[in-house]
Amino acid sequence: MFGLSERQFRRLYREAAKVPGQTGEIMVRFLERRLDNVIYRAGFSVNRIQARQFVGHGHFLIDGTRVTVPSYRLKPGQVIAVRPQSKDSPAFPPILMAHEKYLPPAWLKVDSKELRIEVAADPTPGEVEQSIDMRQIVEFYSRIS
């Protein structure tokens, strides 16, 4: 669903297991705060694959710095903006027209006119996609690690 390789997912589990709290919730929070996922959840791409490609091609700035790493983990308070050179790209107008009907999660402040996203807070368990059974994932990785 998030487009991670097995190695990336295992590394994410190990990192989440070191943080105090429920490992599954921490993993989901880490997955939700990935740059490619934030762009998708904010409605600036049609799917996560397209968001990953946009990031890889350098269309976004984080706090004024160009970032090309889709797995970049955002922190509350960081601002993502479309590069001025990329605003004229033919890829963004159809997405933004569809964005008018889209409601982003509450932990993101989205300004579709300025093509900016601000990470207002950490995602809460109620705001994440519920199609993942993190209990089974944590159980699996706890056995093989």
LOMARFI-189136 format. One record per residue (C-alpha): x, y, z; residue number from 1. Coordinates in steps of 0.001 Angstrom, whole numbers, padded with zeros to 6 digits. Layout:
<pts>
+---------+---------+---------+-----+
:       u :       v :       w :   i :
+---------+---------+---------+-----+
:       X :       Y :       Z : NUM :
...
+---------+---------+---------+-----+
</pts>
This chain:
<pts>
+---------+---------+---------+-----+
:       u :       v :       w :   i :
+---------+---------+---------+-----+
:  000000 :  000000 :  000000 :   1 :
:  002781 :  002458 :  000855 :   2 :
:  005161 :  001109 : -001785 :   3 :
:  007911 :  000051 :  000605 :   4 :
:  010318 : -002795 :  000031 :   5 :
:  010675 : -005562 :  002598 :   6 :
:  013996 : -004119 :  003729 :   7 :
:  012513 : -000640 :  004241 :   8 :
:  009575 : -002071 :  006171 :   9 :
:  011823 : -004152 :  008438 :  10 :
:  013992 : -001096 :  009135 :  11 :
:  010864 :  000910 :  009939 :  12 :
:  009714 : -001790 :  012392 :  13 :
:  013075 : -001814 :  014166 :  14 :
:  013034 :  001963 :  014504 :  15 :
:  009429 :  001978 :  015785 :  16 :
:  010169 : -000805 :  018280 :  17 :
:  012822 :  001387 :  019945 :  18 :
:  010341 :  004214 :  020586 :  19 :
:  008267 :  003906 :  023772 :  20 :
:  004597 :  003206 :  023073 :  21 :
:  002637 :  000821 :  020890 :  22 :
:  004852 : -000240 :  018021 :  23 :
:  001969 : -000558 :  015553 :  24 :
:  000709 :  002978 :  016160 :  25 :
:  004235 :  004368 :  015914 :  26 :
:  004801 :  002520 :  012621 :  27 :
:  001588 :  003943 :  011178 :  28 :
:  002606 :  007433 :  012311 :  29 :
:  006013 :  006992 :  010642 :  30 :
:  004361 :  005753 :  007422 :  31 :
:  001863 :  008621 :  007374 :  32 :
:  004604 :  011241 :  007817 :  33 :
:  006612 :  010084 :  004794 :  34 :
:  006899 :  012864 :  002201 :  35 :
:  005340 :  010848 : -000630 :  36 :
:  002386 :  009891 :  001567 :  37 :
:  001842 :  013461 :  002810 :  38 :
:  001701 :  014714 : -000777 :  39 :
: -000819 :  012016 : -001639 :  40 :
: -002924 :  012602 :  001498 :  41 :
: -002924 :  016365 :  000862 :  42 :
: -004433 :  015701 : -002583 :  43 :
: -001466 :  016879 : -004661 :  44 :
: -001244 :  013553 : -006488 :  45 :
: -003642 :  010924 : -007736 :  46 :
: -001896 :  008047 : -005943 :  47 :
:  001209 :  007309 : -003870 :  48 :
:  003166 :  006137 : -006904 :  49 :
:  002656 :  009489 : -008608 :  50 :
:  003548 :  011305 : -005364 :  51 :
:  006748 :  009256 : -005156 :  52 :
:  007597 :  010213 : -008736 :  53 :
:  006891 :  013919 : -008100 :  54 :
:  009249 :  013857 : -005110 :  55 :
:  011910 :  011930 : -007014 :  56 :
:  011813 :  014508 : -009790 :  57 :
:  012334 :  017295 : -007271 :  58 :
:  009014 :  019121 : -007622 :  59 :
:  008757 :  019908 : -003888 :  60 :
:  010596 :  022065 : -001367 :  61 :
:  010603 :  021424 :  002368 :  62 :
:  011167 :  024623 :  004309 :  63 :
:  012736 :  026092 :  001154 :  64 :
:  015093 :  023158 :  000460 :  65 :
:  014617 :  020839 : -002503 :  66 :
:  014113 :  017233 : -001383 :  67 :
:  014136 :  014228 : -003731 :  68 :
:  013792 :  011439 : -001151 :  69 :
:  010240 :  010003 : -000989 :  70 :
:  010904 :  008406 :  002414 :  71 :
:  011834 :  011749 :  004009 :  72 :
:  009978 :  011835 :  007330 :  73 :
:  008286 :  015131 :  008074 :  74 :
:  007925 :  016736 :  011488 :  75 :
:  005098 :  018946 :  012732 :  76 :
:  005676 :  022541 :  011674 :  77 :
:  007445 :  021751 :  008412 :  78 :
:  006105 :  023356 :  005226 :  79 :
:  006069 :  021637 :  001839 :  80 :
:  005696 :  023773 : -001270 :  81 :
:  005748 :  023099 : -004982 :  82 :
:  008883 :  024564 : -006572 :  83 :
:  008184 :  027749 : -008547 :  84 :
:  009591 :  026104 : -011699 :  85 :
:  007212 :  023147 : -011239 :  86 :
:  004033 :  025190 : -010734 :  87 :
:  003728 :  025578 : -014523 :  88 :
:  003948 :  021817 : -015062 :  89 :
:  000961 :  020339 : -016911 :  90 :
:  000689 :  017642 : -014212 :  91 :
: -000677 :  019895 : -011462 :  92 :
: -003782 :  021676 : -012920 :  93 :
: -005960 :  018531 : -013322 :  94 :
: -004986 :  017351 : -009849 :  95 :
: -005804 :  020713 : -008313 :  96 :
: -009171 :  020841 : -010072 :  97 :
: -010013 :  017490 : -008488 :  98 :
: -008605 :  018785 : -005177 :  99 :
: -011559 :  021162 : -004763 : 100 :
: -013735 :  018172 : -003784 : 101 :
: -011066 :  016551 : -001605 : 102 :
: -010905 :  016958 :  002162 : 103 :
: -007362 :  016393 :  003508 : 104 :
: -006798 :  014992 :  007005 : 105 :
: -006941 :  017425 :  009935 : 106 :
: -003238 :  017041 :  010742 : 107 :
: -002356 :  018707 :  007418 : 108 :
: -003032 :  022351 :  006535 : 109 :
: -003356 :  022515 :  002752 : 110 :
: -003357 :  025697 :  000680 : 111 :
: -004217 :  024558 : -002847 : 112 :
: -004000 :  028099 : -004256 : 113 :
: -000379 :  028561 : -003129 : 114 :
:  000428 :  024836 : -003565 : 115 :
:  001609 :  024552 :  000062 : 116 :
:  001161 :  021932 :  002758 : 117 :
:  001964 :  022425 :  006427 : 118 :
:  002282 :  019481 :  008784 : 119 :
:  000247 :  020878 :  011687 : 120 :
:  000574 :  017896 :  014052 : 121 :
:  001285 :  014197 :  014239 : 122 :
: -001485 :  012037 :  012774 : 123 :
: -003737 :  010506 :  015416 : 124 :
: -004834 :  006860 :  015176 : 125 :
: -008338 :  007937 :  014094 : 126 :
: -006990 :  009969 :  011147 : 127 :
: -004977 :  007231 :  009456 : 128 :
: -006208 :  004757 :  006886 : 129 :
: -007840 :  001832 :  008674 : 130 :
: -007212 : -000818 :  006018 : 131 :
: -003969 : -001942 :  007687 : 132 :
: -003927 : -004582 :  010415 : 133 :
: -000795 : -003383 :  012187 : 134 :
: -001203 : -005965 :  014946 : 135 :
: -000434 : -008779 :  012488 : 136 :
:  002458 : -006854 :  010960 : 137 :
:  004045 : -006180 :  014356 : 138 :
:  003511 : -009810 :  015346 : 139 :
:  005229 : -011011 :  012149 : 140 :
:  008236 : -008712 :  012466 : 141 :
:  008659 : -009382 :  016173 : 142 :
:  009206 : -013054 :  015324 : 143 :
:  011814 : -012525 :  012603 : 144 :
:  013780 : -009723 :  014268 : 145 :
+---------+---------+---------+-----+
</pts>
